[in-house]
Every structure is written in structure tokens, then in C-alpha cells.
Amino acid sequence: MSDQLNRIEDMLSQLIKMVGDANARLNVLESEQRNMKQELKNDIATLSERLERKVNTHEYSIDIIQREQFKMRTEIEMLKNK
């Protein structure tokens, strides 16, 4: 009976160690996951800012083109009326 209790205690010790190891690995994975989430948030913010700048640049370029087009139309109408 004593031998059987020793084996059960050994198995219990092994299980406790396995649970501790699993807990340690889980903590590492959770930490890595938090880091990855933060990196993704930073990357998304950077890409969003970059895209916004490009859109603003394109809008500004389109505005300039439209002004030039309006100016040319006005000049053409003035020439037609002469």
C-alpha cells in the first residue's frame, strides 16, 4: 500500500510540474500575443496616417486640376465672345 501511495504521489508531483510548465508557456504566449496586438495597432495607425496623407495629396492635386480646367474654360469662353 505504501508503494502504491508513493507512486500516486510521484504521479501527482509530475502532474503539478506539468501544470506549472503549461502555465509558464501560457504566460509567454499571452505576453507575445499582447506584443503582437500592440505592433498591429501601431502598424495600422501608421498605414492609416500614410493613406490619409496620400488621399489629401490626391484631393489637393484634383483641386488644382479643376481650378486650371475652370480657368481654361473661362479663357476659351472669353475668346469665343471676342
Secondary structure, 3 states (H helix, E strand, C coil): CHHHHHHHHHHHHHHHHHHHHHHHHHHHHHHHHHHHHHHHHHHHHHHHHHHHHHHHHHHHHHHHHHHHHHHHHHHHHHHHHC
